[in-house]
Amino acid sequence: MISLLAHWSTGPVRLRWVPQPKKYSEPVTAVHCFCFWDERIVLVDVAGRGVSIPGGHILTGESLLDGLQRELAEEACITVDSPALLGAVECDHSENPAFGPSLGYPRLASQLLYAGTVNRILPFAAKYETSRRIFVPALKCPEQFNEWDAVMQAAFDGALAWMAG
């Protein structure tokens, strides 16, 4: 299992990649997707996050897959067929001395990462927090990504394996 200490704007957070989990830490605070279009991956440039795969927070009462499809439509103006769960990034804020309720996140939570094939590309509208959508050759994804690390590499390896069938 891959684990590392990341330094987010809210302070240090321990990230742990859990591939194809049967169970993951609750609550799930976000969902993201490696969206494949032919031999390319869709990336978005999001304010405060930089270039990354599309995704975001789950709204109260929303299912995980409904939240994922909503985020893909909002950020990248795309839809995907049957997204497949690759794994969970467990986010543990226990090592952050400044952690508290004011940060708005639970001490331990998960972000789920999926892979999917784009089935519809809508005209891009720079709404919400996304300024652009880019299609990059899949193997160039790490070079374009804002904060690539060992956890993201492990997830990406899973996405490439999923795409290869």
C-alpha positions in Angstrom: 0.0 0.0 0.0 1.3 3.5 -0.9 1.3 6.1 1.8 2.8 9.6 1.9 2.5 12.8 3.8 1.2 15.6 1.6 1.1 19.3 2.4 -2.2 20.8 1.5 -3.2 24.4 2.1 -4.9 23.3 5.4 -1.7 21.6 6.6 -0.2 18.1 6.5 -2.4 15.2 5.5 -1.5 11.5 5.3 -2.6 10.0 2.0 -2.9 6.2 1.6 -3.8 4.5 -1.7 -6.2 1.6 -1.3 -6.7 -0.2 -4.6 -10.0 -1.7 -5.5 -11.3 -1.6 -1.9 -14.1 -3.8 -0.6 -14.4 -1.2 2.2 -13.0 2.3 2.5 -13.0 5.0 5.2 -16.3 6.9 5.5 -17.3 9.5 4.8 -16.4 9.9 1.1 -15.8 13.6 0.6 -14.9 13.6 -3.1 -14.9 11.5 -6.3 -12.6 11.9 -9.3 -12.2 10.1 -12.6 -9.6 9.3 -15.2 -11.7 9.9 -18.3 -10.4 8.3 -21.5 -11.1 9.5 -24.9 -9.4 7.3 -27.5 -5.7 7.3 -26.4 -6.2 10.6 -24.4 -7.2 11.6 -20.9 -9.3 14.6 -20.1 -7.8 17.0 -17.7 -9.2 20.3 -16.3 -7.6 23.4 -14.9 -9.4 24.2 -11.6 -9.0 27.3 -9.5 -7.1 26.3 -6.3 -6.3 22.9 -7.6 -4.5 23.4 -10.9 -4.5 20.9 -13.7 -5.9 17.6 -12.6 -8.5 14.9 -13.4 -12.1 16.1 -13.1 -14.1 15.5 -10.0 -15.1 17.1 -6.7 -17.3 17.0 -3.6 -20.4 15.0 -3.1 -23.5 17.0 -2.3 -25.7 16.0 0.6 -28.1 13.2 -0.4 -26.3 12.6 -3.7 -25.1 9.1 -4.6 -21.4 8.7 -5.4 -22.0 8.0 -9.1 -24.5 10.8 -9.5 -22.0 13.1 -7.8 -19.3 11.9 -10.2 -21.4 12.4 -13.3 -22.4 15.9 -12.0 -18.8 16.9 -11.4 -17.7 15.6 -14.8 -20.4 17.6 -16.5 -19.6 20.7 -14.5 -15.8 20.7 -14.7 -15.1 19.0 -18.0 -18.4 19.2 -19.9 -18.3 15.4 -20.5 -20.2 12.2 -19.6 -18.7 8.8 -19.2 -20.0 5.2 -19.5 -20.1 3.0 -16.4 -17.2 4.4 -14.4 -15.2 1.7 -12.7 -13.9 2.2 -9.1 -10.1 2.0 -9.1 -9.6 2.7 -5.4 -9.7 5.0 -2.5 -7.3 7.7 -1.4 -7.7 7.7 2.4 -7.1 11.2 3.8 -6.0 11.3 7.4 -5.5 14.7 9.0 -4.3 13.3 12.4 -0.8 14.7 11.9 -2.1 18.2 11.3 -1.7 20.2 14.6 -4.0 22.9 13.2 -6.8 20.4 12.4 -10.2 21.2 13.8 -13.9 21.6 12.9 -13.2 25.0 11.3 -11.4 23.2 8.4 -14.7 21.7 7.3 -13.4 18.1 6.8 -13.5 15.0 8.9 -10.3 13.8 10.5 -10.4 10.6 8.4 -12.2 10.3 5.0 -11.8 8.9 1.5 -11.8 10.3 -2.0 -12.7 7.7 -4.6 -11.0 7.5 -7.9 -12.7 6.0 -11.0 -11.9 5.3 -14.6 -14.3 5.7 -17.4 -14.7 6.0 -21.2 -16.0 9.4 -22.4 -19.3 8.9 -24.3 -20.2 12.5 -24.8 -18.2 15.7 -25.2 -20.3 18.8 -24.7 -19.2 22.3 -25.7 -16.9 23.6 -23.0 -18.1 26.4 -20.9 -15.7 27.9 -18.3 -18.2 27.8 -15.5 -17.8 27.0 -11.8 -14.1 26.9 -11.0 -12.8 25.4 -14.2 -11.0 27.6 -16.7 -10.1 25.0 -19.4 -10.4 21.4 -20.5 -7.5 19.7 -22.2 -7.1 16.3 -23.8 -3.6 14.9 -23.4 -2.1 11.6 -24.6 -2.6 9.2 -21.7 1.1 8.7 -21.0 1.7 12.4 -20.8 -0.8 12.8 -18.0 1.8 12.9 -15.2 3.7 15.8 -17.0 0.5 18.0 -17.1 -0.8 17.2 -13.7 -0.4 19.9 -11.0 0.5 17.8 -8.0 1.7 14.3 -9.1 2.8 12.0 -6.4 3.2 8.3 -5.6 -0.5 7.9 -4.7 -1.6 9.5 -8.0 0.9 7.3 -9.8 -0.6 4.2 -8.2 -4.1 5.3 -9.2 -2.9 6.1 -12.7 -1.3 2.7 -13.1 -4.7 1.2 -12.1 -6.4 3.4 -14.7 -4.1 2.4 -17.5 -4.5 -1.3 -16.6 -8.3 -0.8 -16.6 -8.1 0.9 -20.0 -5.9 -2.0 -21.4 -8.7 -4.3 -20.4 
